[in-house]
Amino acid sequence: MKHANMPSLPTVVVAIIIANALVSFIGFKNPTFFQRYQFQMAKIKSGDQLRLWTSGFLHVDLNHLFVNMLSLYFFAGPVVYNLGELKFLALYFTSLYLGNYLSYRYHNADENYTAVGASGAVSGVVYSAVLLYPEMKMMLLFLPIPLPAYVFATLYLIYTMYGMKKQRDNIGHTAHFGGAIAGLLATIAFVPSVLVNSASTLVILLGILVIAAVIFRRVK
């Protein structure tokens, strides 16, 4: 995917990408490290709350890491440009935590549930970018046709719902949903003008989230 006129990548985003890469590569090479810091329901319920944060920097494999960091690369710049670095960090980590917290609530009965990935945080950034820049055009590498940002976000969420339904891996698909909500709410809180300037886009995104919520409940 490509974004025209993308500004240079902010330092804070580079730091996040490096942190994800370093932690993930340690996890790739060290299964003990991976298991110690992944989202694991039984461990979290027993009091290891740190996993709600650390699991957001681990990834299943190189492809999982690449997809998340590529999405962050293309969407984070515009968000930092609009919010500033401190508010961006607040949005990123709020989305990471709330995404994992939703996973904790939703899968609470499954003691064996595990997940990893920056999915929740990245979803928050994606939805923030879409709300801040509703006219932004995106292109997928395998589909070189400019798409409105909200269309890309819709496709992203469809993939998320598919992952939640199938539950064939330990990627944090459920966290996408919570991260998206956190990203929208944080953006509205930081930039209230989007309620007017991006009203139609906000309605579309909220509609998608409502549909996702219905499917989410049925999957459960």
C-alpha positions in Angstrom: 0.0 0.0 0.0 1.2 3.5 -0.7 0.2 6.9 0.5 0.9 9.9 -1.7 2.8 12.8 -0.1 3.8 10.8 3.0 5.9 13.0 5.3 9.2 11.6 6.7 8.7 9.0 9.4 8.6 10.7 12.9 11.2 9.6 15.4 8.6 8.3 17.8 7.3 5.9 15.1 10.7 4.7 14.2 11.3 3.9 17.9 8.1 1.9 18.2 8.9 -0.1 15.1 12.4 -0.8 16.4 11.0 -1.8 19.8 8.5 -4.2 18.1 11.2 -5.7 15.9 13.7 -6.2 18.7 11.2 -7.8 21.1 9.7 -9.9 18.4 13.1 -11.2 17.2 14.0 -12.2 20.7 10.7 -14.1 20.9 11.4 -15.8 17.6 14.7 -17.1 18.9 13.8 -17.7 22.5 10.5 -19.7 23.2 10.9 -19.2 26.9 11.0 -15.4 26.5 8.0 -15.6 24.1 5.9 -17.6 26.6 6.9 -15.4 29.5 5.5 -12.2 27.9 2.7 -13.3 25.6 -0.9 -12.8 26.4 -1.9 -15.9 28.3 -5.3 -15.9 30.0 -4.5 -18.1 33.0 -1.4 -16.1 33.8 -3.1 -12.8 33.5 -6.1 -13.9 35.7 -3.6 -15.1 38.3 -2.2 -11.5 38.5 0.4 -11.1 35.7 -1.1 -7.9 34.3 2.2 -6.9 32.6 1.3 -9.3 29.8 -1.5 -7.0 28.7 1.3 -4.6 27.7 4.3 -6.9 26.7 2.2 -9.1 24.4 1.7 -6.0 22.2 5.4 -6.1 21.2 5.6 -9.8 20.4 4.7 -11.4 17.1 4.1 -14.9 15.9 6.5 -14.7 12.9 8.2 -12.4 10.5 5.1 -12.0 8.3 2.9 -11.1 11.3 5.5 -8.5 12.4 5.9 -7.1 8.8 2.2 -6.6 8.2 1.7 -4.8 11.5 4.7 -2.6 11.1 3.9 -1.8 7.5 0.5 -0.7 8.5 2.0 1.5 11.2 4.5 2.9 8.8 1.9 4.1 6.4 -0.7 5.4 8.9 1.3 6.7 11.8 3.0 9.7 10.1 -0.2 11.6 9.4 -1.5 10.9 13.0 1.7 12.2 14.6 1.7 15.3 12.3 -1.8 16.1 13.5 -1.7 15.1 17.2 2.0 15.6 18.1 4.3 12.9 19.5 3.0 12.8 23.1 -0.7 12.5 22.1 0.3 9.9 19.5 2.0 7.8 22.2 -1.1 8.2 24.4 -3.3 7.0 21.5 -1.0 4.1 20.6 -0.6 2.7 24.1 -4.3 3.3 25.0 -5.3 1.3 21.9 -2.8 -1.4 22.8 -4.1 -1.8 26.3 -7.8 -1.5 25.5 -7.4 -3.9 22.6 -5.9 -6.5 24.9 -8.3 -5.7 27.7 -11.2 -6.5 25.4 -9.5 -9.7 24.5 -9.2 -10.5 28.3 -12.9 -9.8 28.8 -14.1 -11.6 25.7 -12.0 -14.8 26.2 -12.1 -14.8 30.0 -13.7 -18.2 30.2 -10.9 -19.8 28.1 -8.0 -20.4 30.4 -5.8 -21.5 27.5 -6.4 -18.4 25.3 -3.1 -16.9 24.1 -2.4 -14.0 21.7 0.4 -11.7 20.7 0.8 -8.7 18.3 0.6 -4.9 18.0 -2.8 -5.4 16.3 -4.8 -3.3 18.9 -2.3 -0.4 18.8 -2.1 -0.4 15.0 -5.8 -0.5 14.7 -6.1 2.5 16.9 -3.6 4.4 14.7 -5.4 3.3 11.5 -8.8 4.5 12.6 -7.3 7.7 13.9 -5.7 8.4 10.5 -8.9 7.6 8.7 -10.9 10.0 10.9 -8.3 12.8 10.7 -7.8 12.5 6.9 -11.0 11.1 5.4 -9.8 12.1 1.9 -6.6 10.2 2.2 -6.0 7.7 -0.6 -4.4 4.3 0.0 -3.2 1.6 -2.4 -2.5 -2.1 -1.7 0.7 -3.5 -3.1 -1.3 -6.2 -4.9 -4.1 -3.9 -5.9 -2.6 -0.6 -7.3 -5.9 1.2 -7.3 -6.4 4.3 -5.0 -8.9 3.6 -2.3 -10.5 6.0 0.1 -9.0 5.5 3.6 -12.3 4.4 5.1 -12.6 1.6 2.5 -9.1 0.4 3.5 -10.1 0.5 7.1 -13.3 -1.5 6.3 -11.2 -4.2 4.6 -8.9 -4.2 7.5 -11.7 -4.8 9.9 -13.2 -7.6 7.7 -9.9 -9.4 8.0 -10.0 -8.9 11.7 -13.5 -10.4 12.0 -12.4 -13.3 9.8 -9.5 -14.0 12.2 -11.7 -13.7 15.3 -14.2 -16.2 13.8 -11.7 -18.8 12.7 -9.4 -18.6 15.7 -6.8 -20.6 13.9 -3.7 -18.9 15.4 -2.6 -16.9 18.4 -2.7 -13.5 16.7 -4.6 -10.9 18.7 -7.5 -10.5 16.3 -9.9 -9.6 19.0 -7.6 -6.7 20.0 -8.2 -5.1 16.6 -11.8 -4.3 17.6 -10.9 -2.7 20.9 -8.0 -0.9 19.4 -10.2 0.6 16.7 -12.7 1.9 19.3 -9.8 3.4 21.4 -8.3 5.1 18.3 -11.6 6.7 17.4 -12.4 7.9 20.9 -8.8 9.2 21.5 -8.9 11.1 18.3 -12.2 12.7 19.1 -10.9 13.6 22.5 -7.7 15.2 21.2 -9.3 16.8 18.1 -13.0 17.5 18.7 -13.3 19.2 15.4 -13.4 15.8 13.6 -17.0 15.5 14.9 -17.8 18.2 12.3 -15.0 18.0 9.7 -15.2 14.2 9.4 -18.9 13.6 10.4 -19.7 11.4 7.4 -16.6 9.3 7.8 -17.3 8.9 11.5 -20.8 7.7 10.8 -19.4 5.1 8.4 -16.8 3.9 10.8 -19.2 3.7 13.7 -21.6 1.7 11.5 -18.8 -0.7 10.7 -18.0 -1.1 14.3 -21.7 -1.8 15.2 -21.8 -4.5 12.5 -18.6 -5.9 13.9 -20.0 -5.9 17.4 -23.0 -7.9 16.3 -20.8 -10.4 14.5 -18.5 -10.4 17.5 -21.3 -11.4 19.8 -22.4 -14.2 17.4 -18.9 -15.6 17.1 -18.8 -15.9 20.9 
